[in-house]
Amino acid sequence: MHTPLRILATAALFLAAAGSAQAAKVAKVNIHGLDDTKTANVRSALSLVDTIGQDVPGRRLAYLIREAEDETREALEPFGFYSPQIKVEREGNGQTGVTVTITVTLDEPVRVRRADIAIIGEGNEDRYLREDLAAFRPQTGDVFEHELYEASKTRITRRLAERGYFDADFSSRRVEVTRAERAADIDLVWNSGGRYDMGPINITQTPHQIIRGSLLDKLIYWEQGSYYHQGKLDRFRESLARLDYFSSIEIEPLPDQAVDNEVPVNVTLTPAKRTIYTAGLSYGTDSGPGVRLGMERRYVNDRGHKALGQIDWASKRKTATAQYRIPAFAWLDGWYTFSAQYYDEQTDYMDTRKVEVVASRSGQLSRRLNAVASLHALRERWAYAADDDGDDNTPVAYQYATFLYPALRGEYIDADDRIFPRHGIGVTVEVRGGVEGVGSDANFAQAWGVARWYQGIGDRNRLILRAEAGGTFTNALVNMPPSLRFFAGGDRSIRGYAFREVGPSTIGSDGKKYALGAKNVLTGSAEFEHYFNDTWGAAVFVDAGDAFDDTPDIHTGVGFGVRWRSPVGPVRVDIAHGLKDPDSDYEIYLNIGADW
């Protein structure tokens, strides 16, 4: 009589077990009560989230729901919240899908009650390490955030190595959290040991030597036995990279092989391809179709000389350049450069031809400042299309000019990223002048400068401001060739106007307006960019300014554009309209590369 009851009970248990093991699909996991950062961290910690959209056995789902509370609590500890109230609720079933809702009520965060953070040993007297200790976060009274604590700890550990404390190690590293008192006690002490010095530099060029070692030795600006600092090696690497002799540069300090407290450094250099050939097609609205050819010899000999030849031959504008450079490292990293250029322009508004020879000395004054002193010999002829009477039998009345003048140019760039800066400033200034009777046809002095400022706003916005100003002091502007005059209009000037459209002009026999060039220039622009993702964005801008002799007549242009962060650098396509003449055409501009 008991047997049928036992059978029925067993069957009931089997059916219950089968029901509990029935698979269910997790449709959604909701998290309430947290900001975006904390929500993202909790979501990434939940095993339950990985099952969304999948069929999960009943027992497995019940286990994951139970685990969700502990996983949520652990995910909030890095933010200083060790005892939050967590409620996990399940809705729905295997047929409609299960929705799990996690509601969090945060308690008072754990704060730092005591912070014993110190460096003992020689590093205790190091001013920069003391500054890092003062900037350590979190401090007493702050919320104990794990990420902030680890970042501060890593920064000091890295700084010790950068400054030559290779024997540094923790003598104490402990954090005690008392949940009941919502308090954290930090005990963090480094023993820096002694500071090492710069040892011998061993430079190896493999598989064979292309540049004599005595030339590269001039780039080592510190004395052996001076204090060790990673920044010295970083600057040495930058100097080697600027030479463009090597495809690979490996610099390895060897503190474990130090002798008499001096750290030897191995430098391994792999030569780059010696000769570079370039070829391509070109097209410009003003220049017409053309071809570009180039050849660069990265190193002519073991003394590091360089040679360059380049031709840009278009139907309306032709340029041929030859250049020879010699390393100049005795004073500052730089070059002695000798170049010659032939330029011919036959456009709708100008017929000009010039030959210019330049000798210059460049120098890297600092990591941000570069200067170039040069001497220019210029011979130029020109005639404006407006002066052409249209009679092919009448010879063109060319003007000729000869100028010999020195110039000094300085460029300062301070940016977080030179290709796509979010925070940065760049300033370029140039002065030049000549004396009549001393190689020049007229007395003149000229100064010009341009400044750009980049400021990131939020994660996907950027504000760009630009200002340009230039002036010429001469009483013989008529004798100044076009290459020594100022023009405005076009990309990198005033968008909304054609190239060189803005400024003093004359009307040709065809009724068109042709720019003559001016004594002064003043332009500026403001641009706002917004990126929709990491690659594509849009921009709006306003440009204004003028090229003028006496009083500026400000021209303003407005427009919008598309931005693309391509693998080869920023690409910008802009459409702009000049406001000076409401009936003027829209102008389209294409620009590739960073502007500085």
Secondary structure, 3 states (H helix, E strand, C coil): CHHHHHHHHHHHHHHHHHHHCCCEEEEEEEEECCCHHHHHHHHHHCHHHHHECCEECHHHHHHHHHHHHHHHHHHHHHHCCCCCEEEEEEECCCCCCEEEEEEEECCCCCEEEEEEEEEECHHHHCHHHHHHHHCCCCCCCCECCHHHHHHHHHHHHHHHHHCCCCCCEEEEEEEEEECCCCEEEEEEEEECCCCCEEEEEEEEECCCCCCCHHHHHCCCCCCCCCECCHHHHHHHHHHHHHHCCEEEEEEEECHHHCECCEEEEEEEEEECCCEEEEEEEEEECCCEEEEEEEEEECCCCCCCCEEEEEEEEECCEEEEEEEEEEECCCCCCCEEEEEEEEEEEECCCEEEEEEEEEEEEEEECCCCEEEEEEEEEEEEEEEEHHHCCCCCCCCCCCEEEEEEEEEEEEEEEEECCCCCCCEEEEEEEEEEEECECCCECCCEEEEEEEEEEEEEECCCEEEEEEEEEEEEECCCHHHCCHHHCECECCCCCCCCCCCCCECCEEECCCCCEEECCECEEEEEEEEEEEECCCCEEEEEEEEEEEEECCCCCCEEEEEEEEEEEECCEEEEEEEEEECCCCCCCEEEEEEECCCC
